[in-house]
Amino acid sequence: MLQSITGSLFHTYDLVGTDMTARIPRTLIIVAVSFLSASCSLPVSFNKDIKPILVANCLKCHDGSGEGLVTSGFSVLTYDSVMKGTKYGPVVVPGSAISSTLFLLVSHQVNPKIQMPPHHGEALSEGRSEPLTPRQIEYIEKWIDQGAKNN
């Protein structure tokens, strides 16, 4: 009897408000919610979502004559320049944010001295930059995981 297994994956819920009482296993509800959450994730657009983040937070150093461009060769002026990466290689691995240097740098998963934008104590005292917001980091992560498309 499934009802007698309290606290298990087979715990059921009664749906009220209908003439018939329906019983739905907890696992079915969890699967449905997970599926709906994943499928409701809207595509992240480079032009609408990512480029404004890069322009507002990175262009100061990663433009035609900025320190970041001179040091690394990384420009955020265009989609193609972002995908080209640095003089050391690409910084975006389409489909894998966790394998992408860009994501690791902006999401604080590297030494604070090389996080981007620079926001360690020395950089802040020089008025250089603030870290990206969690939402901005999430957009970059989703954009990369969704294939880093030029959309």
KEZA-926015 format. One record per residue (C-alpha): residue in one letter; x, y, z. Coordinates in nm, 4 decimals, decimal comma. Example, Ala and Ser with C-alpha at 12.3 -4.5 7.8 and 13.67 -1.06 7.14 Angstrom:
residu;xx;yy;zz
A;1,2300;-0,4500;0,7800
S;1,3670;-0,1060;0,7140
//
This chain:
residu;xx;yy;zz
M;0,0000;0,0000;0,0000
L;0,1607;0,3183;-0,1167
Q;-0,0302;0,5366;0,1280
S;0,1218;0,3597;0,4237
I;0,4789;0,4408;0,3157
T;0,5054;0,7812;0,4815
G;0,7859;1,0103;0,3696
S;0,8865;0,7952;0,0765
L;0,9107;0,8888;-0,2865
F;0,5672;0,7349;-0,3293
H;0,3895;0,9706;-0,0918
T;0,0724;1,0928;-0,2609
Y;-0,1178;1,4188;-0,2619
D;-0,4925;1,4668;-0,2946
L;-0,5996;1,7237;-0,5468
V;-0,9037;1,9095;-0,4158
G;-1,1569;2,1077;-0,6146
T;-1,2747;1,8398;-0,8504
D;-1,5529;1,5864;-0,8270
M;-1,2922;1,3129;-0,8241
T;-0,9932;1,2968;-0,5958
A;-0,6758;1,2342;-0,7922
R;-0,3675;1,0923;-0,6314
I;-0,0322;1,1946;-0,7731
P;0,2972;1,0458;-0,6556
R;0,5507;1,2988;-0,5197
T;0,8103;1,1865;-0,7751
L;0,5735;1,2710;-1,0605
I;0,5249;1,6212;-0,9202
I;0,9013;1,6705;-0,8802
V;0,9687;1,5508;-1,2347
A;0,6947;1,7725;-1,3773
V;0,8171;2,0827;-1,1944
S;1,1773;2,0150;-1,2999
F;1,0746;1,9651;-1,6611
L;0,8643;2,2809;-1,6668
S;1,1430;2,4856;-1,5074
A;1,3975;2,3644;-1,7613
S;1,1703;2,4058;-2,0605
C;1,0575;2,7535;-1,9549
S;1,4134;2,8847;-1,9620
L;1,4118;3,1518;-2,2282
P;1,7034;3,1779;-2,4674
V;1,9617;3,4360;-2,3694
S;2,0441;3,6763;-2,6514
F;2,3970;3,8010;-2,7113
N;2,2761;4,1339;-2,8512
K;1,9956;4,1954;-2,6016
D;2,1390;4,0435;-2,2821
I;2,5141;3,9793;-2,3014
K;2,6540;4,2667;-2,5065
P;2,5035;4,5327;-2,2736
I;2,6693;4,3598;-1,9749
L;3,0044;4,3501;-2,1529
V;2,9792;4,7098;-2,2736
A;2,8827;4,8427;-1,9292
N;3,1380;4,6413;-1,7323
C;3,4244;4,5405;-1,9630
L;3,4550;4,7878;-2,2505
K;3,6474;5,0383;-2,0399
C;3,9501;4,8041;-2,0400
H;3,8739;4,5688;-2,3296
D;3,8286;4,8217;-2,6106
G;4,0620;4,9547;-2,8802
S;4,3249;5,0907;-2,6414
G;4,2345;4,9636;-2,2952
E;4,4660;4,7858;-2,0533
G;4,2762;4,4581;-2,0815
L;4,3018;4,4536;-2,4604
V;4,6700;4,5427;-2,4554
T;4,7506;4,2803;-2,1897
S;4,5363;3,9895;-2,3090
G;4,4264;4,0750;-2,6597
F;4,0629;4,0294;-2,5533
S;3,8075;4,2701;-2,6993
V;3,4374;4,2873;-2,6191
L;3,3506;4,5181;-2,9081
T;3,1753;4,2513;-3,1166
Y;3,0426;3,8976;-3,0938
D;3,3282;3,7804;-3,3172
S;3,5916;3,9409;-3,0957
V;3,4400;3,7824;-2,7840
M;3,4378;3,4414;-2,9519
K;3,7951;3,4889;-3,0783
G;3,9080;3,5249;-2,7179
T;4,2531;3,6331;-2,6063
K;4,5979;3,6031;-2,7569
Y;4,6155;3,2790;-2,5550
G;4,3009;3,1288;-2,7066
P;3,9217;3,1240;-2,6821
V;3,7520;3,2238;-2,3563
V;3,4102;3,0826;-2,4460
V;3,3403;2,7123;-2,4985
P;2,9887;2,7071;-2,6475
G;2,7679;2,4727;-2,4478
S;2,9918;2,4622;-2,1389
A;3,0106;2,7627;-1,9091
I;3,2155;2,5688;-1,6554
S;3,4808;2,5108;-1,9270
S;3,4785;2,8767;-2,0336
T;3,7422;3,1125;-1,8986
L;3,5050;3,4081;-1,9381
F;3,2505;3,2507;-1,7038
L;3,5136;3,1397;-1,4514
L;3,6629;3,4913;-1,4407
V;3,3324;3,6745;-1,3894
S;3,1834;3,4188;-1,1484
H;3,4640;3,4443;-0,8905
Q;3,5948;3,0916;-0,9493
V;3,9547;3,2018;-0,9932
N;4,2169;3,3804;-0,7873
P;4,0760;3,7221;-0,6836
K;4,3762;3,8939;-0,8448
I;4,2562;3,7853;-1,1895
Q;3,8770;3,8014;-1,1444
M;3,6972;4,0142;-1,3977
P;3,6016;4,2850;-1,3802
P;3,8859;4,3566;-1,1377
H;3,7218;4,4123;-0,7998
H;3,9779;4,3001;-0,5450
G;4,0890;4,5540;-0,2847
E;4,3577;4,7172;-0,4971
A;4,1330;4,7525;-0,8016
L;3,8470;4,8947;-0,5944
S;4,0774;5,1491;-0,4307
E;4,1822;5,2562;-0,7800
G;3,8140;5,2935;-0,8758
R;3,8494;5,0278;-1,1446
S;3,5362;4,8194;-1,1172
E;3,2720;4,6319;-0,9231
P;3,1865;4,2627;-0,9603
L;2,9032;4,1638;-1,1891
T;2,5685;4,1063;-1,0223
P;2,4515;3,7470;-0,9677
R;2,1899;3,8012;-1,2387
Q;2,4515;3,9211;-1,4900
I;2,6677;3,6188;-1,4108
E;2,3655;3,3917;-1,4543
Y;2,2925;3,5442;-1,7977
I;2,6511;3,4833;-1,9094
E;2,6383;3,1265;-1,7801
K;2,3067;3,0543;-1,9543
W;2,4201;3,2172;-2,2789
I;2,7316;2,9994;-2,2888
D;2,5432;2,6836;-2,1845
Q;2,2840;2,7551;-2,4548
G;2,5595;2,7491;-2,7172
A;2,6907;3,1098;-2,7060
K;2,4924;3,2025;-3,0150
N;2,5186;3,5288;-3,2060
N;2,1554;3,6229;-3,1570
//
